[in-house]
């Protein structure tokens, strides 16, 4: 029995969530404390309570924070419609007299959790600094940390504050966002907090910069014939390293350690590219030995991550009782159109909160069917299909007809499921043509998967064609119509990605109907799309020409970037689909040349993060911030300071030509974290690799998975429960789930270096269905490419 089948059996085919590993966060427990200072109160400075709930048992060393599980009114200052809020907040805070805490690098405190009917007991720690660098920052991202608590349990928690500004600390606080209870059964939030102390520990984990903690390697492994590299700090004293067999402990490969000095810093490189024998191995460096990892095919490496990601997706189900998390939920989140009303529940919760997005659930559905179509495990395939059908049900349910769909709802609470009470939420409904094009492409693609039964195939094809025809008619009346509200998660769509989406939708409609009217549409919008592409080439400082990248539109004023919502793969989908269509040889050759240019551009971006596998985010012009309309669509919830900070962020990147820069991480402001961005690019690279028969592009896609599973400076797997050395993420509504992926590694301020603090606030550490979807999509493309190579 394989490990995947064994996991499926243990969890009743993943109808029970995978057990959370015990003591996953225990690495802090054994660190040596060399200095400690207790944080206590005095007669003139004690813990103060604010907002809702209450504080009791206040003493010199701690307090008890309490609140009911819900209120029948919104908290003062919250929106009257309850959009993106819970039932208020209960908070305890302590003033600190401008103290300098830089001699300490860790906080410790003990919490005894005694909650009833609270779905995910947690507590939010906050720290305020008024020194040279102020926190919380202007976007209220830095300085907050959410700890998921174990109920009926007393535990000491440790917080790494080594990279937080703390030269003039003015306040600390603990709070809880009140957001309902299990099936609206009256409940109580109650935590006892005591023994708060500042500590200085040895071996504090670095959370900032390119220098690696211990050994940076891919915890799940490497493909046989790709570049296989691990990274260690430049101060490592060893001259050579070994690869040992994980079972026998015999040495199977030795090599000298190489030095690398580039713009990222100085590193020691462990290169074992020449060792390509399939198996399970460990890296041995002096007295350090890594955990076992795999060398093998793409399937060998990533097969065990698939059920874990499925576990997370299942845990995010909305409207369905998920054992261990919640009961039936959100029946009173409703959508209305004319005289029709539906419960807008189903699909999957979007993120750490409980919001819902039709397009995100649709993209997850597509990913589930694609991976089900290619996996070798019959049991896993059937379970993936079951989850995919749950998504299809939601897509069908939210269709009001004639192009209208219930599209999204901002929800951050567990509601009472009773329509007509104060906590109801109203979903957004509209008929924007872009969403119809995208849904058409998704449904027609799913209908072509061999795992779909005939009746469902016909149903999907009928809907796909109708969505496309409605969208095209509306598009002709109002081309490139914007989304009506910024909370729609396709809000940043450019004309170039719009064109790519129409190509993919029209091409898929041709495949399922053979109607040549769709070929005409493909030709028109492929021409529009490649008109947005740099084809002549921009001359770089090194004398070479750079081309193949896309601009947002035909004006060529602003390059296509993604900084949160990312759909880079739309360009690759358009190329891949168009090149399969029966068009003239002239058109085919032009499109193939443009596709090759695009693939070459993706490969060009590799060099800027060497020796790490993360792909750089792309090229930027220093004039892009002058296009306010484009800038405001790309960057949400900003103020005027973002326009000047744009240039500061570019200068932190790499200038490659006059007015032209490379950023390793995107230019971004309030929304930060790059998992979705690099996975979208990985998906694109994998599709282009298959289309162009280019192994380098397939390996580029695989490299992004390796970055996420440990081959990063923090030697940390970003997927909870997979690989090693993972941390608790921002999953404040539903709690920890094996297989969850966060928004991703961020940067500090205007820098262009990785920053991955233990603090787990939104958005960077917030778990996100989008990242999980793109993980599965990328693996499905790699496996498809691997299968084609076997023929």
C-alpha atoms as one frame of an Amber mdcrd trajectory, in Angstrom:
protein
   0.000   0.000   0.000   1.378   3.405  -0.965   1.716   6.252   1.515  -1.060
   8.088  -0.323  -3.474   5.144  -0.127  -2.586   4.613   3.531  -3.389   8.254
   4.277  -6.698   7.951   2.417  -7.619   4.866   4.449  -6.720   6.532   7.748
  -8.970   9.509   6.983 -11.946   7.663   5.470 -10.939   8.888   2.003 -10.251
  12.352   3.390 -13.714  12.777   4.837 -11.949  13.291   8.145  -9.225  15.899
   8.308  -5.626  14.752   8.541  -4.392  14.849  12.125  -2.329  17.928  12.989
   1.245  16.837  13.807   1.980  17.125  17.520   4.567  19.638  18.714   5.108
  21.002  15.196   6.164  24.296  16.787   8.412  22.807  19.470  11.724  24.044
  18.051  11.529  27.172  20.213  11.111  25.145  23.398  14.704  23.972  23.609
  16.501  27.232  22.936  18.779  28.431  25.706  17.602  31.578  27.491  20.544
  33.809  28.466  18.595  36.822  29.721  15.004  37.334  30.825  12.814  40.159
  32.068   9.253  39.775  33.354   6.618  42.213  32.131   4.551  43.134  35.164
   2.072  45.832  36.091   2.104  48.457  38.828  -0.486  50.438  40.728  -0.320
  53.230  38.170   0.037  51.096  35.046  -2.140  48.018  34.736  -3.934  46.032
  32.067  -6.786  48.038  30.588  -9.833  46.624  28.831 -11.489  48.139  25.762
 -14.223  47.339  23.299 -16.554  44.403  24.067 -16.355  41.575  26.567 -14.548
  42.003  29.861 -11.294  41.556  31.712 -11.192  39.905  35.145  -8.668  38.608
  37.672  -6.208  41.330  36.787  -2.984  40.801  38.705   0.626  41.832  38.527
   1.361  38.873  36.263  -1.724  38.520  34.060  -5.492  38.585  33.530  -8.493
  36.680  32.164 -10.082  37.912  28.925 -13.716  36.954  28.337 -16.514  37.560
  25.825 -19.710  35.861  24.636 -19.505  34.118  21.265 -21.718  36.707  19.543
 -23.682  39.923  19.942 -26.968  40.990  18.401 -25.581  44.328  17.215 -22.572
  45.337  15.190 -19.719  46.875  17.107 -19.508  50.693  17.087 -17.741  51.861
  13.952 -18.307  48.668  11.980 -20.217  48.924   8.676 -23.989  48.751   9.001
 -24.190  45.861   6.542 -21.637  43.770   8.465 -19.328  43.494   5.460 -16.051
  41.745   6.376 -16.583  42.013  10.149 -17.430  39.787  13.090 -19.355  40.743
  16.213 -16.700  43.014  17.616 -13.474  42.682  19.558 -12.428  42.230  23.162
  -9.018  43.659  24.046  -6.571  44.001  26.923  -3.646  46.409  26.601  -0.690
  47.551  28.682   1.181  50.815  28.224   4.970  50.502  27.982   7.069  53.562
  28.783   9.042  53.949  25.538  11.250  51.009  26.481  14.077  49.742  24.311
  13.680  45.973  23.907  16.486  45.432  21.400  18.471  43.384  23.916  15.722
  40.754  23.762  14.700  38.643  20.777  11.778  36.596  22.084   8.519  36.992
  24.027   7.072  34.226  26.167   3.721  33.887  27.948   1.453  31.169  29.275
  -2.171  30.799  28.188  -4.830  28.586  29.727  -7.702  28.261  27.229 -11.194
  27.565  28.617 -13.578  28.341  25.750 -16.937  26.749  24.974 -18.432  26.335
  21.460 -15.772  28.598  19.937 -14.785  27.093  16.586 -11.158  28.201  16.603
 -10.030  29.776  19.865  -7.229  32.208  19.159  -5.650  35.334  20.517  -4.114
  38.304  18.727  -0.886  39.736  20.108   0.054  43.274  19.101   3.100  45.420
  19.726   3.439  49.196  19.201   6.762  50.872  18.562   7.269  54.634  18.188
  10.980  54.620  17.434  12.907  54.957  14.217  10.654  52.428  12.513   7.037
  52.590  13.669   4.675  49.664  14.050   1.912  48.901  13.439   2.632  50.050
   9.891   0.284  52.191   7.814  -1.539  49.107   6.530  -1.874  47.452   9.972
   0.020  44.394   8.721   3.242  44.554  10.761   3.060  44.187  14.520   0.138
  41.753  14.820   0.263  37.993  15.394  -2.621  35.534  15.685  -2.076  32.389
  17.761  -4.436  29.459  17.273  -4.961  28.026  20.761  -5.627  24.494  21.951
  -8.826  24.504  24.009  -8.853  23.127  27.562  -5.101  23.281  27.520  -2.399
  25.274  29.298   0.614  26.042  27.146   3.567  28.419  26.993   3.895  30.267
  23.691   7.029  31.871  22.264   7.203  34.716  19.751  10.351  35.514  17.781
  10.672  39.327  17.759  14.263  39.454  16.519  13.441  41.360  13.332  10.682
  43.581  14.741  11.346  47.274  15.448  11.450  47.558  19.263  13.684  50.491
  20.116  10.818  52.521  21.638   7.975  50.211  22.658   4.863  52.058  23.818
   2.207  49.355  24.182   1.414  45.661  23.930  -2.016  44.095  23.698  -3.979
  40.863  23.483  -7.367  40.640  21.806  -9.916  38.360  20.164 -12.166  38.988
  17.169 -15.579  37.711  18.254 -16.938  35.755  15.301 -19.632  33.336  16.416
 -19.884  29.772  17.619 -20.480  26.220  16.501 -23.976  26.102  14.899 -24.826
  29.278  16.844 -24.906  27.357  20.129 -24.333  30.006  22.844 -20.684  29.961
  23.755 -17.987  31.835  25.615 -14.480  32.936  24.859 -12.281  32.692  27.967
  -8.485  32.711  28.161  -6.233  33.180  31.162  -2.916  34.813  30.285   0.039
  35.110  32.665   3.820  35.115  33.066   4.643  37.455  30.170   8.378  37.858
  29.770  11.025  39.214  27.450  13.811  36.766  26.675  17.130  36.692  24.919
  17.818  33.281  23.430  20.781  31.839  21.594  20.332  30.632  18.021  17.503
  33.006  17.205  16.015  32.078  13.827  16.614  34.636  11.086  13.442  35.851
   9.404  14.888  38.427   7.009  17.308  38.377   4.105  18.888  35.899   1.717
  21.356  34.261   4.108  20.094  30.744   4.802  19.182  29.244   8.146  21.063
  25.934   8.332  20.636  24.152   4.951  18.217  25.484   2.359  17.023  22.500
   0.320  13.835  21.077  -1.158  12.251  19.075   1.663  10.240  16.931  -0.749
  13.038  16.483  -3.243  14.384  17.043  -6.736  13.602  15.757 -10.212  16.203
  13.322 -11.536  17.848  15.477 -14.174  17.136  19.007 -12.978  19.697  21.221
 -11.275  19.923  20.018  -7.668  21.335  22.608  -5.295  21.229  23.274  -1.565
  22.463  26.533  -0.019  24.333  27.190   3.236  25.804  30.263   4.845  29.146
  31.587   3.630  30.639  31.097   7.091  30.239  27.313   6.883  33.668  25.782
   7.533  33.191  22.480   5.692  34.964  21.842   2.383  32.724  19.064   1.105
  29.359  17.417   1.636  27.798  14.029   1.081  24.527  12.556  -0.119  23.635
   9.497   1.938  21.011   6.805   1.413  18.207   7.559   3.895  17.687   3.886
   4.724  21.193   2.384   4.747  23.026   5.627   5.666  25.678   4.699   3.091
  27.338   7.564   1.237  26.277   7.588  -2.423  27.748  10.910  -3.574  30.451
  13.337  -2.471  31.294  16.751  -3.817  33.289  19.843  -2.988  31.377  22.849
  -1.676  31.443  25.807  -4.061  31.494  29.486  -3.142  29.178  32.020  -4.748
  29.359  35.789  -4.426  26.692  37.810  -6.214  24.266  40.687  -5.634  22.297
  38.636  -3.117  25.344  37.999  -0.936  27.933  35.323  -0.265  26.889  31.675
  -0.141  28.233  28.146  -0.068  26.631  25.884  -2.686  26.046  22.152  -2.348
  25.610  21.015  -5.949  24.588  17.385  -6.530  23.135  17.812 -10.016  25.272
  14.957 -11.297  23.628  12.479  -8.932  20.390  11.390 -10.627  19.599   7.975
  -9.154  16.008   7.674  -7.912  15.594   7.035  -4.205  15.341   8.640  -0.771
  18.372  10.514   0.485  19.743  12.987   3.013  22.354  15.718   2.810  25.205
  15.353   5.302  27.276  18.429   6.053  29.718  18.080   8.936  27.584  17.138
  11.951  24.335  18.274  10.303  22.117  15.824   8.442  18.887  16.899   6.755
  15.599  15.052   6.878  15.045  12.542   4.033  13.994  13.780   0.602  13.261
  12.155  -2.757  15.137  12.147  -6.036  12.854  10.935  -8.807  10.173  11.981
 -11.244   7.871  14.937 -10.693   5.259  12.411  -9.591   7.645  10.797  -7.094
   8.411  14.155  -5.518   4.959  15.718  -5.229   2.458  12.853  -5.043   2.147
  12.979  -1.248   1.441  16.716  -1.262  -1.701  16.247  -3.383  -3.934  14.625
  -0.715  -2.659  17.132   1.847  -3.663  20.097  -0.285  -6.994  18.346  -0.912
  -7.339  18.033   2.871  -7.035  21.830   3.196  -9.496  22.469   0.378 -12.003
  20.107   2.007 -11.468  21.889   5.329 -12.457  25.154   3.627 -15.806  23.793
   2.405 -18.631  26.261   2.892 -22.194  25.149   3.600 -21.099  21.654   4.591
 -20.311  20.264   8.058 -16.575  19.627   8.192 -15.820  17.262  11.108 -13.552
  18.886  13.651 -14.130  22.436  12.409 -17.706  23.552  11.840 -21.254  22.473
  11.123 -23.465  23.540   8.231 -22.633  27.185   7.679 -23.625  30.437   6.004
 -27.127  29.509   4.868 -28.068  33.124   5.590 -25.459  34.567   3.246 -27.884
  35.267   0.441 -27.879  36.510  -3.147 -30.847  38.199  -4.802 -31.742  38.883
  -8.427 -35.189  40.188  -9.291 -37.592  37.892  -7.425 -35.031  35.109  -6.923
 -33.090  34.468  -3.713 -30.475  31.796  -3.026 -28.249  30.879  -0.104 -24.781
  31.840  -1.265 -23.025  28.970   0.460 -21.139  26.135  -1.141 -17.776  25.922
  -2.813 -14.998  26.832  -0.413 -14.231  29.655   1.981 -11.695  31.875   0.321
  -9.016  32.304   2.951  -8.294  32.690   6.652 -11.554  34.593   6.828 -14.889
  33.139   5.652 -15.457  35.185   2.510 -16.525  33.559  -0.724 -15.527  34.154
  -4.333 -17.225  32.410  -7.259 -14.153  32.666  -9.483 -11.821  31.290  -6.823
 -14.127  28.340  -6.221 -14.410  27.822  -9.991 -10.618  27.848 -10.417 -10.299
  25.379  -7.530 -12.871  23.164  -9.237 -10.880  23.208 -12.457  -7.658  22.327
 -10.626  -9.324  19.386  -8.857 -10.568  17.878 -12.114  -7.229  18.405 -13.841
  -5.264  16.654 -11.100  -7.886  13.886 -10.850  -7.367  13.290 -14.556  -3.646
  12.657 -14.202  -3.085  11.004 -10.794  -2.189   7.300 -10.707  -4.139   6.525
  -7.522  -7.711   5.416  -8.262  -8.806   6.166  -4.706  -7.309   9.643  -4.774
  -8.756  10.352  -8.215 -12.255   9.433  -7.026 -11.897  11.650  -3.966 -10.632
  14.557  -6.083 -13.625  14.110  -8.388 -15.988  14.191  -5.418 -14.485  17.478
  -4.249 -14.561  18.840  -7.787 -18.257  18.022  -8.084 -18.856  19.979  -4.881
 -17.375  22.958  -6.706 -19.470  22.397  -9.825 -22.581  22.338  -7.665 -21.695
  25.806  -6.387 -21.118  27.163  -9.903 -24.503  25.840 -11.049 -26.246  27.100
  -7.919 -25.005  30.685  -8.252 -26.163  31.087 -11.874 -29.171  33.434 -12.076
 -29.380  33.085 -15.862 -28.689  35.426 -18.784 -25.115  36.007 -17.664 -25.893
  36.999 -14.081 -24.005  35.244 -11.287 -23.729  35.599  -7.545 -20.039  36.428
  -7.441 -18.720  37.224  -3.976 -19.474  37.978  -0.345 -17.344  39.537   2.375
 -17.845  37.409   5.491 -15.651  37.167   8.591 -18.045  35.451  11.017 -19.960
  32.260  11.672 -23.584  33.251  11.149 -26.726  31.811  12.775 -27.999  30.275
   9.479 -31.387  31.978   9.990 -32.424  34.263   7.147 -33.895  37.495   8.494
 -31.692  38.078  11.547 -29.104  40.821  11.970 -26.078  38.762  10.968 -27.222
  37.963   7.421 -24.855  38.903   4.597 -25.700  39.899   1.044 -23.664  38.529
  -1.849 -22.833  40.611  -4.897 -24.615  39.814  -8.165 -23.733  41.102 -11.631
 -23.243  40.089 -15.269 -19.722  41.309 -15.991 -18.612  39.706 -19.271 -15.094
  38.923 -18.016 -16.376  36.473 -15.425 -18.541  34.809 -18.068 -15.533  34.420
 -20.377 -13.466  32.970 -17.540 -16.240  30.614 -16.422 -16.713  29.512 -20.041
 -13.022  28.676 -20.327 -13.036  26.796 -17.011 -16.181  24.745 -17.681 -15.242
  23.869 -21.252 -11.801  22.768 -20.052 -13.314  20.576 -17.335 -15.709  19.044
 -19.878 -12.722  17.787 -21.890 -11.200  15.842 -18.992 -11.604  12.107 -19.518
 -12.800  11.612 -15.925 -16.068  13.471 -16.644 -19.147  11.332 -17.292 -21.182
  11.902 -20.427 -24.180  13.599 -18.821 -21.997  16.074 -16.947 -19.918  16.667
 -20.065 -23.007  17.762 -22.027 -24.189  19.956 -19.151 -20.826  21.719 -18.872
 -20.486  22.227 -22.592 -23.946  23.740 -22.870 -23.179  26.201 -20.079 -19.710
  27.017 -21.420 -21.074  27.931 -24.842 -23.939  29.987 -23.411 -21.611  31.915
 -21.067 -19.259  32.660 -23.944 -21.957  33.848 -26.317 -23.533  36.085 -23.664
 -20.134  37.524 -22.737 -19.135  38.236 -26.346 -22.414  40.008 -27.092 -21.980
  42.168 -23.990 -18.286  42.747 -24.773 -19.155  44.142 -28.208 -21.453  46.650
 -26.530 -18.999  47.579 -23.774 -15.420  46.356 -24.439 -13.152  45.579 -21.463
 -15.795  46.540 -18.935 -14.360  46.927 -15.428 -15.584  45.003 -12.430 -18.192
  47.021 -10.504 -16.366  46.821  -7.156 -12.774  46.343  -5.998 -13.646  43.332
  -3.864 -14.198  41.253  -6.982 -10.991  39.279  -7.251 -10.674  39.812 -10.998
 -10.586  43.573 -10.457  -6.957  43.963 -11.618  -7.575  42.317 -15.008  -5.698
  44.101 -17.796  -6.729  44.233 -21.439  -3.883  41.828 -22.249  -5.066  39.178
 -19.774  -8.646  39.852 -20.858  -7.614  39.034 -24.447  -5.835  35.879 -23.286
  -8.950  34.768 -21.422 -11.130  35.243 -24.496  -8.648  33.221 -26.577  -8.715
  30.363 -24.058 -12.506  30.426 -23.823 -13.056  30.643 -27.583 -10.487  27.945
 -28.275 -12.040  25.581 -25.758 -15.487  26.300 -27.190 -14.121  25.355 -30.615
 -12.737  22.083 -29.254 -16.138  21.082 -27.848 -18.302  22.328 -30.756 -16.041
  22.448 -33.864 -17.922  25.640 -34.761 -15.595  27.830 -36.821 -17.033  31.062
 -35.445 -14.902  30.437 -32.385 -11.794  30.162 -34.587 -12.509  33.638 -35.905
 -12.676  34.947 -32.342  -9.426  33.223 -31.417  -7.604  34.821 -34.348  -8.947
  38.288 -33.509  -8.004  38.153 -29.835  -4.674  36.399 -30.345  -3.749  39.324
 -32.544  -4.888  41.701 -29.809  -2.960  39.769 -27.154   0.337  39.668 -29.023
  -0.058  43.367 -29.817   0.373  43.814 -26.046   3.643  41.852 -26.150   7.131
  43.319 -26.487   8.215  41.964 -29.867  11.031  44.270 -31.062  13.074  43.975
 -27.882  14.338  46.514 -25.372  18.100  47.071 -25.368  19.674  46.295 -22.007
  22.877  47.626 -20.470  24.637  44.391 -21.430  23.773  44.955 -25.101  21.185
  42.197 -25.394  17.553  42.627 -26.373  14.798  41.604 -23.988  11.433  40.689
 -25.446   8.478  38.365 -24.956   7.002  40.032 -21.857   3.524  41.502 -21.880
   2.273  45.006 -21.239  -1.157  45.644 -19.776  -2.429  46.942 -23.108  -1.346
  47.996 -26.596  -0.055  51.370 -25.392   3.029  49.606 -23.964   3.169  52.061
 -21.054   2.802  49.618 -18.157   4.091  46.069 -17.956   1.805  43.275 -16.825
   2.461  42.660 -13.127   0.789  40.657 -10.429   1.180  41.495  -6.741  -1.648
  39.497  -5.129  -4.266  38.128  -7.482  -2.172  36.443 -10.192  -3.242  34.899
 -13.487   0.033  34.827 -15.422  -0.939  31.367 -16.708  -3.647  32.902 -18.933
  -0.992  33.887 -21.490   0.361  30.348 -21.596  -3.131  28.893 -21.839  -3.859
  31.154 -24.797  -0.659  30.136 -26.589  -1.133  26.429 -25.864  -4.745  26.398
 -27.059  -4.163  28.583 -30.130  -1.260  26.418 -31.297  -3.539  23.340 -31.314
  -6.146  24.947 -33.586  -6.481  24.400 -37.360  -5.237  27.787 -38.566  -2.943
  28.758 -41.428   0.743  27.884 -41.267   1.570  31.583 -41.302  -0.523  32.298
 -38.209   0.753  29.183 -36.473   4.374  30.164 -37.099   3.821  33.731 -35.850
   2.105  32.503 -32.691   4.808  29.923 -32.046   7.515  32.569 -32.391   5.690
  34.778 -29.875   5.263  31.819 -27.545   8.994  31.093 -27.730   9.756  34.738
 -26.957   7.496  34.541 -23.914   9.134  31.303 -22.733  12.587  32.852 -23.152
  11.515  35.824 -21.045  10.409  33.516 -18.217  13.789  31.763 -18.343  15.569
  35.138 -18.306  14.027  35.918 -14.912  15.749  32.938 -13.241  19.167  34.568
 -12.862  18.133  37.317 -10.454  17.542  35.020  -7.447  20.389  32.534  -7.943
  21.205  30.357  -5.991  17.562  30.116  -4.945  14.906  28.725  -7.305  12.308
  31.502  -6.868  11.565  33.303 -10.135  11.801  37.100 -10.137   8.496  38.931
 -10.456   9.380  40.724 -13.688  10.310  43.977 -15.404   9.087  47.434 -14.433
   9.318  50.864 -16.030  10.068  53.774 -13.727   7.189  55.733 -15.282   4.401
  53.264 -14.515   3.235  55.139 -11.423   2.241  58.075 -13.613  -0.619  55.999
 -15.039  -3.004  56.507 -12.122  -5.876  54.497 -13.601  -3.713  51.424 -14.021
  -1.877  51.954 -10.725  -5.070  52.163  -8.668  -6.473  48.978 -10.211  -3.279
  47.054  -9.474  -2.713  48.333  -5.922  -5.679  48.319  -3.558  -6.145  50.133
  -0.239  -3.245  52.522  -0.759  -2.731  56.226  -0.113  -0.753  58.821  -2.033
   2.529  57.683  -0.476   2.450  54.595  -2.691   3.211  56.696  -5.776   6.576
  57.840  -4.427   7.310  54.507  -2.761   6.961  52.857  -6.165  10.259  54.373
  -7.282  11.919  53.535  -3.968  10.952  49.890  -4.491  12.317  49.906  -8.041
  15.664  51.252  -6.824  15.857  48.345  -4.402  15.641  46.011  -7.409  18.091
  45.656 -10.307  18.321  48.239 -13.070  18.858  46.468 -16.398  18.371  49.377
 -18.834  17.504  53.036 -18.932  14.181  53.372 -17.059  13.907  49.555 -16.783
  14.185  47.492 -13.589  13.817  43.936 -12.381  12.093  43.304  -9.075  12.657
  39.930  -7.457   9.547  40.457  -5.391   6.680  42.529  -6.786   6.131  46.189
  -6.154   3.415  45.977  -3.539   1.935  47.842  -0.618  -0.956  46.616   1.521
  -1.286  43.171  -0.067   1.970  41.193   0.174   3.045  37.590  -0.290   4.167
  35.845  -3.484   3.036  32.184  -3.422   0.159  32.787  -5.801   2.385  34.933
  -8.011   5.214  32.429  -8.419   2.794  29.493  -8.674   0.871  31.310 -11.394
   4.178  31.806 -13.218   5.089  28.178 -12.517   1.802  27.095 -14.066   2.596
  29.260 -17.076   6.122  27.865 -17.390   4.859  24.281 -17.178   2.255  24.872
 -19.906   4.864  26.560 -22.113   7.317  23.750 -21.371   4.829  21.185 -22.602
   3.770  23.278 -25.592   7.317  24.061 -26.727   8.860  20.741 -25.609  11.245
  22.717 -23.406  12.610  20.896 -20.356  14.105  24.092 -18.910  10.645  25.613
 -18.602   9.279  22.495 -16.910  12.150  22.623 -14.429  11.507  26.330 -13.862
   7.951  25.436 -12.889   9.167  22.681 -10.594  11.653  25.068  -9.001   8.821
  27.243  -7.670   7.385  24.247  -5.814  10.834  23.587  -4.362  11.102  27.187
  -3.118   7.818  26.783  -1.250   8.810  23.420   0.253  12.004  24.529   1.964
  14.448  25.618  -0.738  14.258  29.178   0.593  16.521  31.146   2.966  14.444
  30.154   6.001  14.728  26.393   5.367  11.014  26.342   6.059   8.200  24.581
   4.262   5.380  27.044   3.673   2.886  24.184   3.368   1.588  23.264   6.814
   2.111  19.559   7.497   4.319  18.891   4.477   8.100  18.940   4.490   9.728
  20.154   7.709  10.023  23.191   9.931   6.620  24.672   9.125   4.899  27.188
  11.391   1.401  28.137  12.368  -0.168  30.344   9.714  -2.958  32.912   9.717
  -6.044  30.694   9.699  -8.020  32.609  12.274 -11.520  31.316  11.436 -11.046
  27.579  10.903  -7.712  26.860  12.565  -4.714  24.871  11.380  -5.206  22.386
   8.535  -2.623  20.093   6.978  -1.971  21.149   3.387  -2.762  24.826   3.831
  -0.649  27.312   1.896  -0.291  30.998   2.765  -0.301  34.033   0.497   3.491
  33.809   0.689   6.839  35.311   1.606   6.789  39.113   1.746   9.297  41.961
   1.918   9.894  44.696   4.476   8.896  48.204   3.494  10.453  49.041   0.104
  13.106  46.316   0.145  13.534  43.537  -2.402  14.713  40.789  -0.053  12.601
  38.043   1.553  10.967  38.617   4.916   9.190  35.784   6.709   8.519  36.683
  10.342   6.971  34.240  12.777   4.203  36.829  13.138   1.320  35.585  11.021
  -0.942  38.411  10.044  -2.832  38.897   6.770  -2.070  38.886   4.009   1.362
  37.266   3.786   0.688  34.366   6.183  -3.042  34.111   5.590  -4.025  30.709
   4.222  -5.586  31.003   0.779  -7.537  28.645  -1.439  -5.896  30.369  -4.436
  -2.403  29.193  -3.505  -3.692  25.634  -3.019  -5.441  25.752  -6.390  -2.307
  26.891  -8.195  -0.227  24.233  -6.439  -2.472  21.486  -7.835  -2.652  23.134
 -11.268   1.129  23.336 -11.521   1.604  19.706 -10.516  -1.050  18.581 -13.016
   0.813  20.375 -15.826   4.139  18.842 -14.765   2.638  15.353 -14.618   1.000
  15.867 -17.988   4.349  16.909 -19.443   6.023  13.900 -17.851   3.397  11.585
 -19.329   3.866  13.092 -22.795   7.644  12.548 -22.532   7.044   8.852 -21.825
   5.266   8.354 -25.153
